[in-house]
């Protein structure tokens, strides 16, 4: 099954055009995760078209390579990626799971989990990129903490999935045709984003973190640890510091985070500090203030600038200086 004539969708919002593997890999990697890109088709077939519309916090993308390619981002960045095939097919592996997708099956790639994909030469994807923090904000209101887990594959045979898929496709077509009118009014595209997010979180499958909530001791420990981390974003905390505040040993703290489907306590704390730097840079850009990236990084406990820059790019798919740059 193929949904016809979608290779031009969002063509009014072109982002990348390339016929070179290394050029396409580097430019697309700026907006998604840095990755390895291998051409499996015939030389000369590659004809990359990447279109993108950025709303307030999420982005809609249409991506086509024109040749069979291997895409290997390794451990992905700090965002979910919903892949809706418009034509062709792809083989996906995410963590320990694997699935084949086509215009009858969509997929949801998780943040910070190793993934690997092979797209067919005629594969065109509609991609919804959603930061993990945005989903986390919404699911916390349901009493779900930690990183929400979505099923890797969702079939259009399921009515709820079919309805959401068709709505996203219709909305994308609307933006393609009337994008200038929508994007002129922040309240309007905020409403578009709210619709996309509400429907997306409805696809949530029972997360690992829900099991943690069933254990009051683990839930209490996790809550205390996170409260302490969020209250001290300027400090490069040790595991012993966090464990002491949570009233457990460092080994128990590590085990609780693992049982609740979280990264390690120190990795969680580092992400929070990176998020604080990111927000400080975004605020400076919004207010038109000149700031020094090194000074901001130091103020949040980052002492090794090379390591900081690499971790920042991994989490936000851009450099700190790119965050400061006016769009």
C-alpha positions as CSV (number, residue, x, y, z in Angstrom):
1,X,0.0,0.0,0.0
2,X,1.3,3.5,-0.9
3,X,-0.2,6.9,-0.2
4,X,0.2,8.6,-3.5
5,X,2.1,11.8,-4.4
6,X,3.6,12.8,-1.1
7,X,7.2,13.4,-2.1
8,X,6.4,17.1,-2.5
9,X,4.7,17.5,0.9
10,X,6.0,20.6,2.8
11,X,8.0,21.5,-0.3
12,X,7.1,25.1,0.5
13,X,9.4,24.7,3.6
14,X,12.6,23.3,2.1
15,X,15.5,22.6,4.6
16,X,18.0,20.3,2.9
17,X,18.6,19.4,-0.7
18,X,21.6,17.2,-1.4
19,X,23.0,14.5,-3.7
20,X,26.1,13.9,-1.6
21,X,26.1,11.3,1.3
22,X,28.5,13.2,3.6
23,X,26.8,16.5,3.0
24,X,23.3,15.1,3.7
25,X,24.5,13.3,6.8
26,X,26.1,16.4,8.3
27,X,23.2,18.8,7.5
28,X,20.4,16.5,8.6
29,X,22.4,15.5,11.7
30,X,22.2,19.2,12.8
31,X,18.5,18.9,13.2
32,X,18.1,15.3,14.3
33,X,20.9,13.2,15.9
34,X,24.4,12.9,14.5
35,X,24.5,9.6,12.6
36,X,26.2,7.3,10.1
37,X,24.6,7.3,6.6
38,X,25.5,4.7,4.1
39,X,24.3,4.5,0.5
40,X,23.0,1.0,-0.3
41,X,21.5,1.9,-3.7
42,X,23.3,2.6,-6.9
43,X,25.8,5.6,-7.1
44,X,24.0,8.6,-8.4
45,X,20.6,7.6,-7.0
46,X,20.8,9.7,-3.9
47,X,18.5,12.7,-4.1
48,X,17.8,14.0,-0.6
49,X,14.9,16.3,0.1
50,X,14.3,17.3,3.7
51,X,11.4,19.7,4.4
52,X,10.7,21.1,7.9
53,X,8.2,23.3,9.7
54,X,9.1,24.3,13.3
55,X,6.2,25.1,15.7
56,X,6.9,26.3,19.2
57,X,8.6,23.1,20.5
58,X,7.9,20.4,18.0
59,X,8.7,20.1,14.3
60,X,7.0,18.4,11.3
61,X,9.4,17.0,8.7
62,X,9.2,15.2,5.4
63,X,12.3,13.3,4.4
64,X,13.2,11.4,1.3
65,X,16.6,10.0,0.3
66,X,15.8,8.7,-3.2
67,X,18.0,5.6,-2.7
68,X,18.2,2.7,-0.3
69,X,20.2,4.0,2.7
70,X,21.3,2.8,6.1
71,X,20.8,5.3,8.9
72,X,22.7,4.6,12.1
73,X,22.4,7.3,14.8
74,X,23.5,5.0,17.6
75,X,22.1,6.3,20.9
76,X,19.6,8.9,19.8
77,X,19.2,12.5,21.2
78,X,16.7,13.7,23.8
79,X,13.6,13.5,21.7
80,X,10.9,11.1,20.4
81,X,10.6,10.7,16.6
82,X,7.3,9.5,15.2
83,X,7.8,8.1,11.7
84,X,4.8,7.9,9.4
85,X,5.7,6.3,6.1
86,X,4.0,8.0,3.2
87,X,5.6,5.6,0.6
88,X,8.0,2.8,0.5
89,X,9.2,0.8,3.6
90,X,11.8,0.7,6.3
91,X,13.4,-1.8,8.6
92,X,13.9,-0.4,12.1
93,X,15.7,-1.6,15.2
94,X,15.4,0.3,18.4
95,X,17.0,-1.1,21.5
96,X,16.2,-4.8,21.6
97,X,13.1,-4.5,19.3
98,X,12.8,-4.5,15.5
99,X,10.0,-3.9,13.1
100,X,9.1,-3.3,9.5
101,X,7.1,-0.2,8.7
102,X,5.2,0.9,5.6
103,X,2.2,3.2,5.0
104,X,0.2,0.8,7.2
105,X,2.5,0.9,10.2
106,X,4.0,3.9,12.0
107,X,6.9,3.8,14.5
108,X,7.9,5.8,17.6
109,X,11.7,5.9,18.3
110,X,12.6,6.5,22.0
111,X,15.0,9.1,23.3
112,X,18.6,7.9,24.2
113,X,18.1,4.4,22.9
114,X,20.3,2.9,20.2
115,X,18.5,2.7,16.8
116,X,19.3,1.7,13.3
117,X,17.2,1.9,10.1
118,X,17.3,0.8,6.5
119,X,15.0,2.9,4.2
120,X,14.0,1.6,0.8
121,X,14.8,3.8,-2.2
122,X,11.1,4.9,-2.6
123,X,10.7,5.6,1.2
124,X,9.3,9.0,2.1
125,X,8.6,9.7,5.8
126,X,6.5,12.2,7.6
127,X,8.4,12.8,10.9
128,X,7.1,14.4,14.1
129,X,10.0,15.4,16.4
130,X,9.0,15.9,20.0
131,X,11.4,16.8,22.8
132,X,11.4,14.3,25.7
133,X,10.9,17.2,28.2
134,X,7.7,18.2,26.4
135,X,6.2,14.7,26.7
136,X,7.4,14.4,30.3
137,X,5.6,17.6,31.3
138,X,2.3,16.2,30.0
139,X,2.7,12.7,31.4
140,X,3.7,14.0,34.9
141,X,0.2,15.4,35.2
142,X,-1.1,11.8,34.9
143,X,1.1,10.7,37.8
144,X,3.7,9.1,35.4
145,X,7.3,10.1,36.1
146,X,10.5,9.1,34.3
147,X,10.8,8.7,30.6
148,X,7.5,7.6,29.0
149,X,7.7,4.5,26.9
150,X,5.8,4.2,23.6
151,X,5.3,1.0,21.7
152,X,7.7,0.9,18.8
153,X,5.1,0.1,16.1
154,X,1.4,1.1,15.7
155,X,-0.8,-0.3,13.0
156,X,-3.4,1.7,11.1
157,X,-5.7,-1.2,11.6
158,X,-6.2,0.3,15.1
159,X,-9.0,3.0,14.7
160,X,-7.3,5.4,17.2
161,X,-4.0,5.2,15.3
162,X,-5.7,5.6,11.9
163,X,-7.6,8.6,13.1
164,X,-4.4,10.3,14.5
165,X,-2.4,9.4,11.4
166,X,-5.0,10.9,9.1
167,X,-5.3,14.0,11.3
168,X,-1.6,14.6,11.3
169,X,-1.4,14.1,7.5
170,X,-4.3,16.5,7.0
171,X,-2.8,19.1,9.3
172,X,0.6,18.8,7.4
173,X,-1.2,19.3,4.1
174,X,-2.9,22.4,5.5
175,X,0.4,23.9,6.8
176,X,2.0,23.1,3.4
177,X,-0.7,25.1,1.6
178,X,-1.5,27.8,4.2
179,X,1.7,27.8,6.4
180,X,2.4,31.5,6.0
181,X,-1.0,32.4,7.3
182,X,-0.8,29.9,10.3
183,X,2.8,30.9,11.3
184,X,2.0,34.6,11.3
185,X,-0.1,34.0,14.5
186,X,1.8,32.4,17.4
187,X,-1.5,31.5,19.1
188,X,-2.6,29.7,16.0
189,X,0.4,27.5,15.7
190,X,0.5,26.9,19.4
191,X,-3.0,25.4,19.0
192,X,-1.7,23.2,16.1
193,X,1.1,22.0,18.4
194,X,-1.3,21.4,21.3
195,X,-3.4,19.2,19.0
196,X,-0.4,17.2,17.8
197,X,0.9,16.7,21.4
198,X,-2.5,15.7,22.8
199,X,-3.0,13.1,20.1
200,X,0.6,11.8,20.3
201,X,0.5,11.2,24.1
202,X,-2.7,9.2,23.6
203,X,-0.5,6.6,21.8
204,X,1.3,6.1,25.1
205,X,1.8,2.5,26.1
206,X,2.2,1.5,29.7
207,X,5.6,2.8,30.7
208,X,8.2,1.1,32.8
209,X,7.8,4.0,35.3
210,X,4.3,2.9,36.1
211,X,5.7,-0.2,37.9
212,X,7.8,2.1,40.0
213,X,4.8,4.0,41.2
214,X,3.3,0.7,42.5
215,X,6.2,0.6,45.0
216,X,5.8,3.5,47.5
217,X,9.4,3.2,48.7
218,X,10.9,3.5,45.2
219,X,8.5,6.3,44.2
220,X,9.4,8.3,47.4
221,X,13.1,7.7,46.8
222,X,12.9,8.8,43.1
223,X,10.9,11.9,44.0
224,X,13.3,13.0,46.7
225,X,16.3,12.5,44.4
226,X,14.7,14.4,41.5
227,X,13.6,17.2,43.7
228,X,17.2,17.6,45.0
229,X,18.6,17.5,41.5
230,X,16.2,20.1,40.1
231,X,16.8,22.3,43.1
232,X,20.6,22.3,42.5
233,X,21.1,22.7,38.7
234,X,24.3,24.8,39.3
235,X,26.0,21.9,41.1
236,X,27.9,19.0,39.6
237,X,26.4,16.6,42.1
238,X,27.9,13.3,43.2
239,X,25.8,10.2,43.5
240,X,26.5,10.1,47.2
241,X,25.0,13.7,47.5
242,X,21.8,12.6,45.8
243,X,21.5,9.4,47.7
244,X,22.0,11.1,51.1
245,X,19.1,13.5,50.3
246,X,16.9,10.5,49.2
247,X,17.8,8.7,52.4
248,X,19.3,5.6,50.7
249,X,22.7,4.3,49.8
250,X,24.2,5.2,46.4
251,X,23.8,1.5,45.3
252,X,20.1,1.6,46.2
253,X,19.6,4.9,44.4
254,X,21.1,3.4,41.2
255,X,18.9,0.4,41.5
256,X,15.7,2.5,42.1
257,X,16.5,4.6,39.0
258,X,17.0,1.4,36.9
259,X,13.8,-0.2,38.2
260,X,11.8,3.0,37.3
261,X,13.1,3.0,33.7
262,X,15.4,5.9,34.2
263,X,18.9,6.6,33.2
264,X,21.5,6.7,36.0
265,X,21.2,9.4,38.7
266,X,24.3,11.2,37.5
267,X,23.1,11.0,33.8
268,X,19.7,12.4,34.9
269,X,21.4,15.2,36.8
270,X,23.7,16.0,33.8
271,X,20.7,16.2,31.5
272,X,19.0,18.6,33.9
273,X,22.1,20.9,34.0
274,X,22.3,20.8,30.2
275,X,18.6,21.7,30.1
276,X,19.3,24.7,32.4
277,X,22.1,25.9,30.2
278,X,19.9,25.5,27.1
279,X,17.1,27.5,28.7
280,X,19.6,30.2,29.8
281,X,20.9,30.5,26.2
282,X,17.4,30.5,24.7
283,X,16.3,33.3,27.1
284,X,19.4,35.4,26.2
285,X,18.6,35.0,22.5
286,X,15.0,35.9,23.1
287,X,15.9,39.0,25.1
288,X,18.7,40.0,22.7
289,X,21.4,39.8,25.4
290,X,25.0,39.0,24.7
291,X,26.2,36.1,26.9
292,X,29.4,34.0,27.0
293,X,28.7,30.3,26.5
294,X,31.7,29.3,28.6
295,X,30.6,31.5,31.5
296,X,27.0,30.0,31.4
297,X,28.4,26.5,31.2
298,X,30.7,27.1,34.2
299,X,27.8,28.5,36.2
300,X,26.0,25.2,35.9
301,X,29.0,23.1,36.9
302,X,30.5,22.2,33.5
303,X,34.3,22.5,33.8
304,X,35.5,20.6,30.7
305,X,34.3,22.7,27.7
306,X,35.0,20.1,25.0
307,X,33.0,17.4,26.9
308,X,30.2,19.9,27.6
309,X,29.9,20.9,23.9
310,X,29.7,17.2,22.9
311,X,27.1,16.4,25.5
312,X,25.1,19.5,24.6
313,X,25.1,18.6,20.9
314,X,24.0,15.1,21.7
315,X,21.1,16.3,23.8
316,X,19.9,19.1,21.7
317,X,21.2,18.2,18.2
318,X,22.9,21.7,17.9
319,X,25.8,23.5,19.4
320,X,25.4,26.1,22.2
321,X,26.4,28.9,19.8
322,X,23.7,27.7,17.4
323,X,21.1,28.0,20.2
324,X,22.2,31.6,20.7
325,X,22.0,32.4,17.0
326,X,18.8,34.3,16.0
327,X,16.6,32.1,13.8
